[in-house]
Amino acid sequence: MPGNLCGHVEFPRRDASNLRVLSLMPVGALGFRLEGVVLYRQGDVNAIEQRISITADADSNALTVKSSAKALRKMWIKEAFGLNLAVVNDIFNDERRLYRLAGGTPLAVSANTRRRTVVDKLAKRLFCSLPWRERVHPAGAEEVHVDDAFCVRTPSQPLWVRQSAEQSASNSLRYDVLGCGPLRRNFVAKPGETLFSYEAHLRCAVD
């Protein structure tokens, strides 16, 4: 999914992005640390600047992502939020994933059974978000475990799980979005305004 792990900003007339790598260096035997800047364009004009730092440590099965984005001009934003991790669901597992908080407490997340409608498609074309067509499940915590396979921790912002009709890729395949911090929708950003800023740590379970 575009922007997976790196935060999410959606706006009208979004054009090609330009990535500039500032530094790239090895970490341990198989890991790396990358820092870069991504410029998102609106037509012929730079609209959003995003700074990303990614550290992958293969020795400890861990990944750290630091990401922030700011508007470079006055512009309409459909939605913006930190993190942006797609967790795939499908009909073969009854559209369910097991989410637990640190310590093992289950996070109640219902199955996403909604389908896209004409209204959803029209809103997407008009670059508007329909919050009443989604379910957001706040974790109320900064650490969430998924299927006992991996955990995500955001040191300064609480996590949440979102399900919506827009997240239906087909009749059988859907996905939840694991995000963090404020979920901002349908607003005008000012030049220089920070749209999101966060740090996330992802660690995979090892058998």
N, C-alpha and C positions, 0 to 999 in steps of 0.2 A: 504494500500500500504506500502511495506517495507520502513522504514525511514520517514514515514509521520510526518511532523512537525519538524523532527530532522536533516534535512540536507541530502545530497545525495552524495555518492561516489560510482562509479562503476568501477571495474577493473577485469582483467582476473583471473581465477582460485580462485574466491572468495569462501571461505569455511565457516564453521560455525563460528558464533561470540560468544563471551563470555562476559556477563554482570556482573559487580560487583557493588553492591549498596554500596555507601559510607555513605549515611545518608538518613533517612526517618522520617519525623516528621509531626504532624497534623498542619493545618492552619484553624482557625475558627472551625465551627461545622462539616463541611463535606469535607473540603479541605485538601491538603497535599503539602509538599515540598520534592522532591526527587533529590538527586545528585548521579551520577554514572559514571562509565567508561565502555566503550564498546571496546573490542579488536576484530578486524576483521582479520581473518587469510587468508593467501594465501598458500594453501597446509598445511604444518606443521609449518609454520612460521607466527608470528604476523606481520601484514602488516600495519594496520591503527589503531590508537588510537583515540577514540572520547570521549570527556567529555561533559556530558549533565546535565543540571539543569532544573527541571520542577517544577513550582509552580502553583497549581490549587486552586483558591479561589472561592468556590461555592457560597459564600454570594454575590459576585459581578459578577458572571458569567464570570470570566476572567481566562486566562491561560497565563503564561509567560514561554518561552522556551529560554534557553541560551545554545548554542551548538558550539563546535569547534572540528575540526579533523586535525590530522597531520599524515604524512607518517612516518613509522618507518624504511623503507628501500627504496632503489632506485627501482622504479617500474613504470609501464605504467598505466596511468589513462585514462579511456575512457571519463569520465566527472565528475565534482565536482561542487556543488553549495550549498549555504545556503538555509535555510527553505526547503520546499519540501512538499507542501500541495496539495493533490489531490482534485479537485473540479469536481464532477461527472457531465457529460453531457450525454444525450441519445436522441434517435429519438423522444421521446414523448414531449420534450420541444424544438425541432428543434435544438438541440445541442447548446443551447445558455444559458449563464448566464449573469446577469446584474452586471457589475463592475462599481463602482463609486469611485471617489477620495474624499478626505475630502472636505467638502463644497458642494458635490452633483454633480460635473462635471462628466459626463459619460466617461468611458474609452472604446474606440472603439476596440472591440474584435470580429472578424468575427467568424462564425461557422467553426468548424473543419470537413471538408468533406473528408479528405484524408484517404486512406486505406493502410494497409501494403502491400508491394510488395516483390518479391523475393530479390530485392536489399536491402530492410530494414532488412529482415531476415538474409541475408548474412553478412551485416554490424554488426548486433548484435552478430553473431557467431564469427566474427573477432575482436570484442570489439572496434569498431570504431563508432564515432558519425557522422551523416550526417546532418549538420546544414541547408543545402539547402532543406531538407525534413521536415522542421518545420517552424512555425511562432512564433516569439517572440514579444510580445507587451509590450514595456517598459511603466510603469506607470509614470515614472519621478517624483515619490512621494514616501513617506515613509508610507502612509496609504491608504488602499484600502478596500472598502465595497463590499460585495458579496451578491446580491439578497436582500439587506436590512435585511439580517438574521444575519450576523456577520461581523466584521471588523478585519483586520490584520494591525499591525503597527510595523515597524522595525526602531528603532530610528536612526540608522547610515548608512543604506544601502537602496537604492531605490528598489522597488518591480517591478516585471514583471510577465506576464502571458504567458505561453508557450503551444503551441499545436503542436503535431507531430503525424505521423503515428504510432509510437511506443506506443502511448497512446490510442490505440484502443484495448479494452479488448475483444470486440466481434463486430458483425455487428451492434448491437444496442447501446452498451454501450461504451462510450468514456469518457475521463476526461481531463481537463486542469490541468496544474501544476502552482501553485502560488509560486514563488521563490523570492530570493533577492540576491543582490550583483553580483559579477562577475560569469559568466557561463563559466567555463574553460573546454576545451575538448582536447582529443588526445595529451597528453603531458607526459613527464617523470618527476616524482616527485623525489626530493632529500630526503635523510633521515633527518627527523626533520622539513621538510617543512610544513607550515600550508596550508591546502587545503581549509578551510573555517572557518569563525568565525562570529557569529551574535547573535543578541538578537531579539526575536519576541514576541509581545503581541497580543493575540487573545481574542476578547470580543464578546459574543453572544448578540443579541438583545432580550429584554424582553418585552412581550406584556403587 
